[in-house]
Amino acid sequence: MSFQLKPKKQTENKTIRFPQDLVNEIEKYIQNKDVTFSRFVIQACEYALENIERDQSKQN
């Protein structure tokens, strides 16, 4: 499954710290795309969780 941008959902504020080099890479990637930094991070986390669940189900 490829990474795909999805529409916005209900949200809650959380404060986290990112390494500056990761922030720079994300901002470079989303430049000229219709997506915010937060939306990108949310979708990346959802993608990671979906794949972790698949990997765990394959191991069982």
mmCIF file of the N, C-alpha and C atoms, coordinates in Angstrom:
data_MODEL
# 
_entry.id   MODEL 
# 
loop_
_atom_site.group_PDB 
_atom_site.id 
_atom_site.type_symbol 
_atom_site.label_atom_id 
_atom_site.label_alt_id 
_atom_site.label_comp_id 
_atom_site.label_asym_id 
_atom_site.label_entity_id 
_atom_site.label_seq_id 
_atom_site.pdbx_PDB_ins_code 
_atom_site.Cartn_x 
_atom_site.Cartn_y 
_atom_site.Cartn_z 
_atom_site.occupancy 
_atom_site.B_iso_or_equiv 
_atom_site.pdbx_formal_charge 
_atom_site.auth_seq_id 
_atom_site.auth_comp_id 
_atom_site.auth_asym_id 
_atom_site.auth_atom_id 
_atom_site.pdbx_PDB_model_num 
ATOM 1   N N  . MET A 1 1  ? 0.849   -1.188  0.000  1.00 0.00 ? 1  MET A N  1 
ATOM 2   C CA . MET A 1 1  ? 0.000   0.000   0.000  1.00 0.00 ? 1  MET A CA 1 
ATOM 3   C C  . MET A 1 1  ? 0.886   1.240   0.000  1.00 0.00 ? 1  MET A C  1 
ATOM 4   N N  . SER A 1 2  ? 0.643   2.161   -0.894 1.00 0.00 ? 2  SER A N  1 
ATOM 5   C CA . SER A 1 2  ? 1.438   3.382   -0.934 1.00 0.00 ? 2  SER A CA 1 
ATOM 6   C C  . SER A 1 2  ? 0.864   4.417   0.029  1.00 0.00 ? 2  SER A C  1 
ATOM 7   N N  . PHE A 1 3  ? 1.707   5.350   0.415  1.00 0.00 ? 3  PHE A N  1 
ATOM 8   C CA . PHE A 1 3  ? 1.307   6.425   1.323  1.00 0.00 ? 3  PHE A CA 1 
ATOM 9   C C  . PHE A 1 3  ? 0.379   7.372   0.577  1.00 0.00 ? 3  PHE A C  1 
ATOM 10  N N  . GLN A 1 4  ? -0.818  7.639   1.122  1.00 0.00 ? 4  GLN A N  1 
ATOM 11  C CA . GLN A 1 4  ? -1.787  8.521   0.486  1.00 0.00 ? 4  GLN A CA 1 
ATOM 12  C C  . GLN A 1 4  ? -2.299  9.539   1.488  1.00 0.00 ? 4  GLN A C  1 
ATOM 13  N N  . LEU A 1 5  ? -2.454  10.795  1.047  1.00 0.00 ? 5  LEU A N  1 
ATOM 14  C CA . LEU A 1 5  ? -2.981  11.843  1.902  1.00 0.00 ? 5  LEU A CA 1 
ATOM 15  C C  . LEU A 1 5  ? -4.496  11.705  1.990  1.00 0.00 ? 5  LEU A C  1 
ATOM 16  N N  . LYS A 1 6  ? -5.051  11.880  3.206  1.00 0.00 ? 6  LYS A N  1 
ATOM 17  C CA . LYS A 1 6  ? -6.472  11.686  3.452  1.00 0.00 ? 6  LYS A CA 1 
ATOM 18  C C  . LYS A 1 6  ? -7.099  12.960  4.017  1.00 0.00 ? 6  LYS A C  1 
ATOM 19  N N  . PRO A 1 7  ? -8.436  13.065  4.014  1.00 0.00 ? 7  PRO A N  1 
ATOM 20  C CA . PRO A 1 7  ? -9.105  14.257  4.560  1.00 0.00 ? 7  PRO A CA 1 
ATOM 21  C C  . PRO A 1 7  ? -8.948  14.374  6.079  1.00 0.00 ? 7  PRO A C  1 
ATOM 22  N N  . LYS A 1 8  ? -9.186  15.561  6.582  1.00 0.00 ? 8  LYS A N  1 
ATOM 23  C CA . LYS A 1 8  ? -9.031  15.896  8.001  1.00 0.00 ? 8  LYS A CA 1 
ATOM 24  C C  . LYS A 1 8  ? -10.080 15.206  8.864  1.00 0.00 ? 8  LYS A C  1 
ATOM 25  N N  . LYS A 1 9  ? -9.699  14.817  10.099 1.00 0.00 ? 9  LYS A N  1 
ATOM 26  C CA . LYS A 1 9  ? -10.607 14.227  11.091 1.00 0.00 ? 9  LYS A CA 1 
ATOM 27  C C  . LYS A 1 9  ? -10.639 15.109  12.337 1.00 0.00 ? 9  LYS A C  1 
ATOM 28  N N  . GLN A 1 10 ? -11.516 14.785  13.292 1.00 0.00 ? 10 GLN A N  1 
ATOM 29  C CA . GLN A 1 10 ? -11.540 15.491  14.567 1.00 0.00 ? 10 GLN A CA 1 
ATOM 30  C C  . GLN A 1 10 ? -10.187 15.312  15.248 1.00 0.00 ? 10 GLN A C  1 
ATOM 31  N N  . THR A 1 11 ? -9.668  16.370  15.884 1.00 0.00 ? 11 THR A N  1 
ATOM 32  C CA . THR A 1 11 ? -8.312  16.313  16.431 1.00 0.00 ? 11 THR A CA 1 
ATOM 33  C C  . THR A 1 11 ? -8.248  16.737  17.896 1.00 0.00 ? 11 THR A C  1 
ATOM 34  N N  . GLU A 1 12 ? -7.105  16.457  18.509 1.00 0.00 ? 12 GLU A N  1 
ATOM 35  C CA . GLU A 1 12 ? -6.782  16.874  19.873 1.00 0.00 ? 12 GLU A CA 1 
ATOM 36  C C  . GLU A 1 12 ? -5.344  17.381  19.850 1.00 0.00 ? 12 GLU A C  1 
ATOM 37  N N  . ASN A 1 13 ? -5.053  18.451  20.571 1.00 0.00 ? 13 ASN A N  1 
ATOM 38  C CA . ASN A 1 13 ? -3.698  19.001  20.595 1.00 0.00 ? 13 ASN A CA 1 
ATOM 39  C C  . ASN A 1 13 ? -2.773  18.167  21.464 1.00 0.00 ? 13 ASN A C  1 
ATOM 40  N N  . LYS A 1 14 ? -1.573  17.885  20.937 1.00 0.00 ? 14 LYS A N  1 
ATOM 41  C CA . LYS A 1 14 ? -0.495  17.225  21.676 1.00 0.00 ? 14 LYS A CA 1 
ATOM 42  C C  . LYS A 1 14 ? 0.788   17.972  21.330 1.00 0.00 ? 14 LYS A C  1 
ATOM 43  N N  . THR A 1 15 ? 1.683   18.071  22.271 1.00 0.00 ? 15 THR A N  1 
ATOM 44  C CA . THR A 1 15 ? 2.962   18.725  22.012 1.00 0.00 ? 15 THR A CA 1 
ATOM 45  C C  . THR A 1 15 ? 4.044   17.657  21.984 1.00 0.00 ? 15 THR A C  1 
ATOM 46  N N  . ILE A 1 16 ? 4.771   17.599  20.874 1.00 0.00 ? 16 ILE A N  1 
ATOM 47  C CA . ILE A 1 16 ? 5.876   16.648  20.745 1.00 0.00 ? 16 ILE A CA 1 
ATOM 48  C C  . ILE A 1 16 ? 7.082   17.367  20.148 1.00 0.00 ? 16 ILE A C  1 
ATOM 49  N N  . ARG A 1 17 ? 8.242   16.791  20.330 1.00 0.00 ? 17 ARG A N  1 
ATOM 50  C CA . ARG A 1 17 ? 9.470   17.366  19.771 1.00 0.00 ? 17 ARG A CA 1 
ATOM 51  C C  . ARG A 1 17 ? 9.947   16.495  18.621 1.00 0.00 ? 17 ARG A C  1 
ATOM 52  N N  . PHE A 1 18 ? 10.394  17.145  17.554 1.00 0.00 ? 18 PHE A N  1 
ATOM 53  C CA . PHE A 1 18 ? 10.935  16.468  16.388 1.00 0.00 ? 18 PHE A CA 1 
ATOM 54  C C  . PHE A 1 18 ? 12.385  16.875  16.202 1.00 0.00 ? 18 PHE A C  1 
ATOM 55  N N  . PRO A 1 19 ? 13.227  15.969  15.744 1.00 0.00 ? 19 PRO A N  1 
ATOM 56  C CA . PRO A 1 19 ? 14.589  16.373  15.368 1.00 0.00 ? 19 PRO A CA 1 
ATOM 57  C C  . PRO A 1 19 ? 14.494  17.371  14.207 1.00 0.00 ? 19 PRO A C  1 
ATOM 58  N N  . GLN A 1 20 ? 15.319  18.398  14.242 1.00 0.00 ? 20 GLN A N  1 
ATOM 59  C CA . GLN A 1 20 ? 15.262  19.451  13.230 1.00 0.00 ? 20 GLN A CA 1 
ATOM 60  C C  . GLN A 1 20 ? 15.437  18.910  11.811 1.00 0.00 ? 20 GLN A C  1 
ATOM 61  N N  . ASP A 1 21 ? 16.308  17.918  11.636 1.00 0.00 ? 21 ASP A N  1 
ATOM 62  C CA . ASP A 1 21 ? 16.505  17.374  10.291 1.00 0.00 ? 21 ASP A CA 1 
ATOM 63  C C  . ASP A 1 21 ? 15.242  16.684  9.771  1.00 0.00 ? 21 ASP A C  1 
ATOM 64  N N  . LEU A 1 22 ? 14.468  16.051  10.651 1.00 0.00 ? 22 LEU A N  1 
ATOM 65  C CA . LEU A 1 22 ? 13.212  15.428  10.246 1.00 0.00 ? 22 LEU A CA 1 
ATOM 66  C C  . LEU A 1 22 ? 12.188  16.488  9.869  1.00 0.00 ? 22 LEU A C  1 
ATOM 67  N N  . VAL A 1 23 ? 12.098  17.552  10.644 1.00 0.00 ? 23 VAL A N  1 
ATOM 68  C CA . VAL A 1 23 ? 11.203  18.664  10.330 1.00 0.00 ? 23 VAL A CA 1 
ATOM 69  C C  . VAL A 1 23 ? 11.548  19.220  8.951  1.00 0.00 ? 23 VAL A C  1 
ATOM 70  N N  . ASN A 1 24 ? 12.816  19.409  8.692  1.00 0.00 ? 24 ASN A N  1 
ATOM 71  C CA . ASN A 1 24 ? 13.240  19.946  7.399  1.00 0.00 ? 24 ASN A CA 1 
ATOM 72  C C  . ASN A 1 24 ? 12.843  19.021  6.251  1.00 0.00 ? 24 ASN A C  1 
ATOM 73  N N  . GLU A 1 25 ? 13.027  17.715  6.437  1.00 0.00 ? 25 GLU A N  1 
ATOM 74  C CA . GLU A 1 25 ? 12.659  16.750  5.394  1.00 0.00 ? 25 GLU A CA 1 
ATOM 75  C C  . GLU A 1 25 ? 11.156  16.755  5.129  1.00 0.00 ? 25 GLU A C  1 
ATOM 76  N N  . ILE A 1 26 ? 10.366  16.787  6.194  1.00 0.00 ? 26 ILE A N  1 
ATOM 77  C CA . ILE A 1 26 ? 8.912   16.805  6.046  1.00 0.00 ? 26 ILE A CA 1 
ATOM 78  C C  . ILE A 1 26 ? 8.471   18.083  5.347  1.00 0.00 ? 26 ILE A C  1 
ATOM 79  N N  . GLU A 1 27 ? 8.981   19.217  5.792  1.00 0.00 ? 27 GLU A N  1 
ATOM 80  C CA . GLU A 1 27 ? 8.595   20.489  5.179  1.00 0.00 ? 27 GLU A CA 1 
ATOM 81  C C  . GLU A 1 27 ? 8.994   20.540  3.709  1.00 0.00 ? 27 GLU A C  1 
ATOM 82  N N  . LYS A 1 28 ? 10.129  19.975  3.375  1.00 0.00 ? 28 LYS A N  1 
ATOM 83  C CA . LYS A 1 28 ? 10.550  19.925  1.971  1.00 0.00 ? 28 LYS A CA 1 
ATOM 84  C C  . LYS A 1 28 ? 9.589   19.044  1.172  1.00 0.00 ? 28 LYS A C  1 
ATOM 85  N N  . TYR A 1 29 ? 9.197   17.912  1.725  1.00 0.00 ? 29 TYR A N  1 
ATOM 86  C CA . TYR A 1 29 ? 8.297   16.991  1.033  1.00 0.00 ? 29 TYR A CA 1 
ATOM 87  C C  . TYR A 1 29 ? 6.917   17.608  0.793  1.00 0.00 ? 29 TYR A C  1 
ATOM 88  N N  . ILE A 1 30 ? 6.369   18.301  1.795  1.00 0.00 ? 30 ILE A N  1 
ATOM 89  C CA . ILE A 1 30 ? 5.007   18.821  1.678  1.00 0.00 ? 30 ILE A CA 1 
ATOM 90  C C  . ILE A 1 30 ? 4.935   20.160  0.948  1.00 0.00 ? 30 ILE A C  1 
ATOM 91  N N  . GLN A 1 31 ? 6.085   20.738  0.641  1.00 0.00 ? 31 GLN A N  1 
ATOM 92  C CA . GLN A 1 31 ? 6.093   22.016  -0.073 1.00 0.00 ? 31 GLN A CA 1 
ATOM 93  C C  . GLN A 1 31 ? 5.326   21.880  -1.384 1.00 0.00 ? 31 GLN A C  1 
ATOM 94  N N  . ASN A 1 32 ? 4.474   22.852  -1.658 1.00 0.00 ? 32 ASN A N  1 
ATOM 95  C CA . ASN A 1 32 ? 3.634   22.895  -2.863 1.00 0.00 ? 32 ASN A CA 1 
ATOM 96  C C  . ASN A 1 32 ? 2.596   21.769  -2.925 1.00 0.00 ? 32 ASN A C  1 
ATOM 97  N N  . LYS A 1 33 ? 2.317   21.136  -1.799 1.00 0.00 ? 33 LYS A N  1 
ATOM 98  C CA . LYS A 1 33 ? 1.245   20.150  -1.716 1.00 0.00 ? 33 LYS A CA 1 
ATOM 99  C C  . LYS A 1 33 ? 0.166   20.728  -0.800 1.00 0.00 ? 33 LYS A C  1 
ATOM 100 N N  . ASP A 1 34 ? -1.054  20.318  -0.984 1.00 0.00 ? 34 ASP A N  1 
ATOM 101 C CA . ASP A 1 34 ? -2.161  20.835  -0.178 1.00 0.00 ? 34 ASP A CA 1 
ATOM 102 C C  . ASP A 1 34 ? -2.290  20.026  1.107  1.00 0.00 ? 34 ASP A C  1 
ATOM 103 N N  . VAL A 1 35 ? -1.256  20.088  1.961  1.00 0.00 ? 35 VAL A N  1 
ATOM 104 C CA . VAL A 1 35 ? -1.251  19.354  3.223  1.00 0.00 ? 35 VAL A CA 1 
ATOM 105 C C  . VAL A 1 35 ? -0.408  20.118  4.242  1.00 0.00 ? 35 VAL A C  1 
ATOM 106 N N  . THR A 1 36 ? -0.869  20.103  5.497  1.00 0.00 ? 36 THR A N  1 
ATOM 107 C CA . THR A 1 36 ? -0.115  20.761  6.564  1.00 0.00 ? 36 THR A CA 1 
ATOM 108 C C  . THR A 1 36 ? 0.891   19.788  7.168  1.00 0.00 ? 36 THR A C  1 
ATOM 109 N N  . PHE A 1 37 ? 1.817   20.335  7.934  1.00 0.00 ? 37 PHE A N  1 
ATOM 110 C CA . PHE A 1 37 ? 2.794   19.515  8.648  1.00 0.00 ? 37 PHE A CA 1 
ATOM 111 C C  . PHE A 1 37 ? 2.068   18.525  9.552  1.00 0.00 ? 37 PHE A C  1 
ATOM 112 N N  . SER A 1 38 ? 1.095   19.012  10.307 1.00 0.00 ? 38 SER A N  1 
ATOM 113 C CA . SER A 1 38 ? 0.348   18.144  11.228 1.00 0.00 ? 38 SER A CA 1 
ATOM 114 C C  . SER A 1 38 ? -0.366  17.025  10.494 1.00 0.00 ? 38 SER A C  1 
ATOM 115 N N  . ARG A 1 39 ? -1.007  17.349  9.387  1.00 0.00 ? 39 ARG A N  1 
ATOM 116 C CA . ARG A 1 39 ? -1.734  16.332  8.623  1.00 0.00 ? 39 ARG A CA 1 
ATOM 117 C C  . ARG A 1 39 ? -0.785  15.262  8.105  1.00 0.00 ? 39 ARG A C  1 
ATOM 118 N N  . PHE A 1 40 ? 0.384   15.674  7.651  1.00 0.00 ? 40 PHE A N  1 
ATOM 119 C CA . PHE A 1 40 ? 1.377   14.721  7.168  1.00 0.00 ? 40 PHE A CA 1 
ATOM 120 C C  . PHE A 1 40 ? 1.794   13.775  8.298  1.00 0.00 ? 40 PHE A C  1 
ATOM 121 N N  . VAL A 1 41 ? 2.094   14.332  9.467  1.00 0.00 ? 41 VAL A N  1 
ATOM 122 C CA . VAL A 1 41 ? 2.539   13.516  10.600 1.00 0.00 ? 41 VAL A CA 1 
ATOM 123 C C  . VAL A 1 41 ? 1.436   12.556  11.041 1.00 0.00 ? 41 VAL A C  1 
ATOM 124 N N  . ILE A 1 42 ? 0.205   13.022  11.090 1.00 0.00 ? 42 ILE A N  1 
ATOM 125 C CA . ILE A 1 42 ? -0.916  12.156  11.472 1.00 0.00 ? 42 ILE A CA 1 
ATOM 126 C C  . ILE A 1 42 ? -1.031  10.980  10.513 1.00 0.00 ? 42 ILE A C  1 
ATOM 127 N N  . GLN A 1 43 ? -0.981  11.275  9.222  1.00 0.00 ? 43 GLN A N  1 
ATOM 128 C CA . GLN A 1 43 ? -1.107  10.208  8.235  1.00 0.00 ? 43 GLN A CA 1 
ATOM 129 C C  . GLN A 1 43 ? 0.080   9.257   8.274  1.00 0.00 ? 43 GLN A C  1 
ATOM 130 N N  . ALA A 1 44 ? 1.258   9.762   8.528  1.00 0.00 ? 44 ALA A N  1 
ATOM 131 C CA . ALA A 1 44 ? 2.432   8.898   8.639  1.00 0.00 ? 44 ALA A CA 1 
ATOM 132 C C  . ALA A 1 44 ? 2.278   7.958   9.838  1.00 0.00 ? 44 ALA A C  1 
ATOM 133 N N  . CYS A 1 45 ? 1.747   8.465   10.946 1.00 0.00 ? 45 CYS A N  1 
ATOM 134 C CA . CYS A 1 45 ? 1.515   7.628   12.126 1.00 0.00 ? 45 CYS A CA 1 
ATOM 135 C C  . CYS A 1 45 ? 0.450   6.578   11.848 1.00 0.00 ? 45 CYS A C  1 
ATOM 136 N N  . GLU A 1 46 ? -0.641  6.967   11.181 1.00 0.00 ? 46 GLU A N  1 
ATOM 137 C CA . GLU A 1 46 ? -1.692  6.007   10.836 1.00 0.00 ? 46 GLU A CA 1 
ATOM 138 C C  . GLU A 1 46 ? -1.130  4.908   9.928  1.00 0.00 ? 46 GLU A C  1 
ATOM 139 N N  . TYR A 1 47 ? -0.344  5.302   8.963  1.00 0.00 ? 47 TYR A N  1 
ATOM 140 C CA . TYR A 1 47 ? 0.268   4.337   8.041  1.00 0.00 ? 47 TYR A CA 1 
ATOM 141 C C  . TYR A 1 47 ? 1.170   3.362   8.802  1.00 0.00 ? 47 TYR A C  1 
ATOM 142 N N  . ALA A 1 48 ? 1.975   3.893   9.726  1.00 0.00 ? 48 ALA A N  1 
ATOM 143 C CA . ALA A 1 48 ? 2.862   3.043   10.526 1.00 0.00 ? 48 ALA A CA 1 
ATOM 144 C C  . ALA A 1 48 ? 2.062   2.065   11.378 1.00 0.00 ? 48 ALA A C  1 
ATOM 145 N N  . LEU A 1 49 ? 1.009   2.538   12.021 1.00 0.00 ? 49 LEU A N  1 
ATOM 146 C CA . LEU A 1 49 ? 0.192   1.664   12.863 1.00 0.00 ? 49 LEU A CA 1 
ATOM 147 C C  . LEU A 1 49 ? -0.493  0.570   12.049 1.00 0.00 ? 49 LEU A C  1 
ATOM 148 N N  . GLU A 1 50 ? -0.997  0.914   10.873 1.00 0.00 ? 50 GLU A N  1 
ATOM 149 C CA . GLU A 1 50 ? -1.622  -0.092  10.016 1.00 0.00 ? 50 GLU A CA 1 
ATOM 150 C C  . GLU A 1 50 ? -0.624  -1.178  9.620  1.00 0.00 ? 50 GLU A C  1 
ATOM 151 N N  . ASN A 1 51 ? 0.585   -0.771  9.328  1.00 0.00 ? 51 ASN A N  1 
ATOM 152 C CA . ASN A 1 51 ? 1.592   -1.740  8.913  1.00 0.00 ? 51 ASN A CA 1 
ATOM 153 C C  . ASN A 1 51 ? 2.132   -2.560  10.077 1.00 0.00 ? 51 ASN A C  1 
ATOM 154 N N  . ILE A 1 52 ? 2.198   -1.982  11.238 1.00 0.00 ? 52 ILE A N  1 
ATOM 155 C CA . ILE A 1 52 ? 2.611   -2.726  12.430 1.00 0.00 ? 52 ILE A CA 1 
ATOM 156 C C  . ILE A 1 52 ? 1.589   -3.826  12.710 1.00 0.00 ? 52 ILE A C  1 
ATOM 157 N N  . GLU A 1 53 ? 0.295   -3.481  12.614 1.00 0.00 ? 53 GLU A N  1 
ATOM 158 C CA . GLU A 1 53 ? -0.759  -4.465  12.863 1.00 0.00 ? 53 GLU A CA 1 
ATOM 159 C C  . GLU A 1 53 ? -0.686  -5.602  11.849 1.00 0.00 ? 53 GLU A C  1 
ATOM 160 N N  . ARG A 1 54 ? -0.429  -5.297  10.595 1.00 0.00 ? 54 ARG A N  1 
ATOM 161 C CA . ARG A 1 54 ? -0.295  -6.335  9.572  1.00 0.00 ? 54 ARG A CA 1 
ATOM 162 C C  . ARG A 1 54 ? 0.897   -7.237  9.857  1.00 0.00 ? 54 ARG A C  1 
ATOM 163 N N  . ASP A 1 55 ? 2.019   -6.616  10.228 1.00 0.00 ? 55 ASP A N  1 
ATOM 164 C CA . ASP A 1 55 ? 3.219   -7.400  10.537 1.00 0.00 ? 55 ASP A CA 1 
ATOM 165 C C  . ASP A 1 55 ? 2.996   -8.315  11.727 1.00 0.00 ? 55 ASP A C  1 
ATOM 166 N N  . GLN A 1 56 ? 2.299   -7.809  12.743 1.00 0.00 ? 56 GLN A N  1 
ATOM 167 C CA . GLN A 1 56 ? 2.028   -8.620  13.929 1.00 0.00 ? 56 GLN A CA 1 
ATOM 168 C C  . GLN A 1 56 ? 1.081   -9.762  13.597 1.00 0.00 ? 56 GLN A C  1 
ATOM 169 N N  . SER A 1 57 ? 0.087   -9.532  12.741 1.00 0.00 ? 57 SER A N  1 
ATOM 170 C CA . SER A 1 57 ? -0.846  -10.603 12.392 1.00 0.00 ? 57 SER A CA 1 
ATOM 171 C C  . SER A 1 57 ? -0.159  -11.683 11.548 1.00 0.00 ? 57 SER A C  1 
ATOM 172 N N  . LYS A 1 58 ? 0.834   -11.310 10.776 1.00 0.00 ? 58 LYS A N  1 
ATOM 173 C CA . LYS A 1 58 ? 1.594   -12.295 9.983  1.00 0.00 ? 58 LYS A CA 1 
ATOM 174 C C  . LYS A 1 58 ? 2.442   -13.171 10.879 1.00 0.00 ? 58 LYS A C  1 
ATOM 175 N N  . GLN A 1 59 ? 2.903   -12.628 12.020 1.00 0.00 ? 59 GLN A N  1 
ATOM 176 C CA . GLN A 1 59 ? 3.756   -13.385 12.931 1.00 0.00 ? 59 GLN A CA 1 
ATOM 177 C C  . GLN A 1 59 ? 2.948   -14.385 13.751 1.00 0.00 ? 59 GLN A C  1 
ATOM 178 N N  . ASN A 1 60 ? 1.653   -14.167 13.908 1.00 0.00 ? 60 ASN A N  1 
ATOM 179 C CA . ASN A 1 60 ? 0.817   -15.054 14.738 1.00 0.00 ? 60 ASN A CA 1 
ATOM 180 C C  . ASN A 1 60 ? 0.264   -16.208 13.957 1.00 0.00 ? 60 ASN A C  1 
# 
